[in-house]
Amino acid sequence: MKLSLSPGSFNELEFYRFILDNDLFRFGETVLASGRKSCFKLDWEPALTKLRTLDYVARSVLAKVNDLGLEPDLFIGVPEGVTSLGVAIQLLWAEKTGLDNLVISRKNEGYVGNPAHQRVVYIEDTVTTGGSIVRELEKAVKHQAWPTAVISLADRKQLTDSGKTVREVVESQGMAYHNLSSVPSLLVGAYAKGLIPEDLAKKIEAEYAHLQEGWLLGKEKPLWSGIVD
């Protein structure tokens, strides 16, 4: 797929195809960063460790930011998975705005640089329960930063142990929440492309008991959004 690297509105369909064409799904029993067990995950490392695809993802995030009308001072990647992406976005943002600050969040405590009194948009790769985001927001408040929004590259659209969505978790912290892609819709695309055998698809459907029956295996695809030509 030819990557569209020029500025503009966020191209959702292109972003979905980017994820599928770059084989970011990993199928098989795994433990997610949230501690939950799953039969699949999205692995962003291949895309975020090559400069061309890193640049594409960074520009996709900025296109979404432009569509939303956000005007932060800083972009910070939630450590450690999207630290490099946060830096790439900030560099592109500096070209547009002239802002000259760079802040990197450390994995445990503190930052490289000082986020105090600056409006921050936090970037996360794939969200499941939002736990890492909440910890990052607590750290931001401690350092007198002004968190304004969270943008995830993909939302698994699963519920926390308390039955909340990630959106509800983030908004309860006084932040706006946005995601670039929905994992169930991506899974529908992956299944249509023959990447998911039927026995595995049944296990995946079982992980999403809160969605309508047959959302992946059924003839009607309520989450289908034309990802595959």
N, C-alpha and C positions, 0 to 999 in steps of 0.2 A: 504494500500500500504506500502510495506517495504521501508524505507527511506535509500538511499545510502549516507552514511555520510563520506566515504573515499574520499581523494583528487583525482582529476582527471579532465578531460574535462567536461565542462558544458553539462548536459543532458537535452536538451530542452523539449523533450517529457515527461520525468519524472516530470519536473517542472510543465508543464501544467496539468498533471494528479494530481499532488499534490494539486494544487489550486482547481480543481473540486472535488477531493475526500474529501477535508476538508471543503467543502461547504462555501467558502469565498464570494460567490455572495450574495447580498441582493437585492431582487426585490421589487419594489414599489416606489412610488413617493418620491424623496429625493432631498436635496440641497447639492451639492458637495462642497468640500473645496474651489474650484475655484469660488463658487457663482452661478454656473450654476445649473439649474434644470435638473433632469434626472429620468428615471424610473428604474434605477438600480445603484448599486455601488459595488466595491470590498472592503470588510472589512478585513484588514490584522490583526486586533487586536487578534483574536483567535490564529492565527499562531505565532504571535510575543510575546505572553504572556505565552507560554509553552516552557520550555527549550529545549525539544527534537526537536520540529518543528522550534524554533528560530535557533537552531544550524544547522538544515538542510538548512534553507534559507541563513544563513550566509555563509555556505560552498558552496552553489550554486553560490552566488555572487563572492566568491573568485575563484571558478572554471572558471567563466566568465572572471574575471580579469587575471587569468593565460593564458587563451586562447588569450586574447587581448594583452598580454605582457606589462600590466601596472605595474609600480613600484612606487606607491605613498608612502609618509611618513605617511599619515593619511587617515582614512575613517571617514567621519562625516555624521550622519543621519540627514536629514532635519527635524527640530522639527515640531510637537512633535511626529508624528506617527511612525517614524523609529529611534528615538533616541537610543532605546535599541539595535536595529539591528546594528547601527553604532558601538556601543561599542563591541558587540559580534564579529563583523568582525575584529575590531582592535585587539582584544585579540588573535584571530586566526592568524592574520597577524604578531603579535609580536612573536608568537611561531616559525613562519617560518623565519622571518628576524632579530629578536633580537631587533627591534625598541621598545623603551620603553615609547613612548609618548601617551597620551590620551587627546583628546579635544572633548568637547560636546558643540554643538551650543545651545544657549538659544533661547527661542521662539521669543523674540523681538530684543534685542540688546546684543551683546557681546557673549563671550564664557566662559565655564569653561575650563581653560587651555589656552595656547597661540598657535595659528596656524601660527604665523608669519614665513615667509621664509620656509614654508613646503609645499610640493606637496600634494594636497588634492583631493581625489575622494569623491564626494557627492553621498549619497544614498537617493532615494525617493521611496515611495511605488507605488502609482498609479498616473500617470501624465495625466492632461487634457489640460491645457493651458500653463503650465510651469511657472506660475506667482510666486509660492513659491520658485522655483529654482532660478529665476532671482533675487529675493530679497536676497536670501542666497548668491549668487555670489557677489552682491553689498556689502554685509556685509564683505565677505571674502577679497575683495580688500581693504576695509577700514582698515582691521586689518592686511594687508600686507601678507595674505596667498597667495599661488599659486594654484588656482583651475586648475585642469587638465582634469577632466572628470566628467560626471554625469551618474549614472546607476540607472534606475528605475526597480522596480520589474514587473510593468505592464504599458503599454502605451495604453490609450483609443483610440489612433489613430484618434482623432478628431482635428478640426482646431480651431485656436484662432479667435477672432473677426476680426483680420486683414487678416485671410485666411492662416496663417502659421501653419506648423506642430510644435510640440514641438522640434523635432530635429533641425528645422530651427531656432527656438528661441534660443536654447542653443548654437548652432554653431555660431550664430551671436554675442555671448558673448565671442567667442574665445575658446570654450570648445568642447571636444568630447562628444557625446551622445550615450548611448547604453541602450537597454531594454532587460529584460529577457523573457518577454512574450507580446503578442499582445492581447488586450481585444476582438476585433472582432473574432479572432480565438478561444479564450476561449468561447465566446458566442455561436459559432457554436457547440463546444463540449457540452456545457450545454444544448443546444436545442436538440442535438442528444440523450442526456441522459434523456430527458423528463423533464428537470428542468424548461423549459420556455413554458408556454401555447401559443397558436398561437396568441391570441389577444395581449399579451404582446410582442411577437416577432415582430408584426407589428409596435408597438410603438418604439421598439428598432431600427428597420430598418429606421424609420422616423428620428431618431436622427443621423443617418449616411447617410444623403442624398448624401454625396460626394462619397460614395462607389457605386459599380455597383448594379443595381436593382436585388433583389432576393438573395443577398449574404447570408442571414440567412434562408429565407423560401423556396428559390428555390431548384430545384432538384440538380443543380450543385453547389458545395460548393468551390468557388475559394480560400477561406481562410482556408479550411479544411486541417489539417496537421496530421490526424491519431491520434487525442487525445484520442478517445474512441476506445477500441478494438472491 
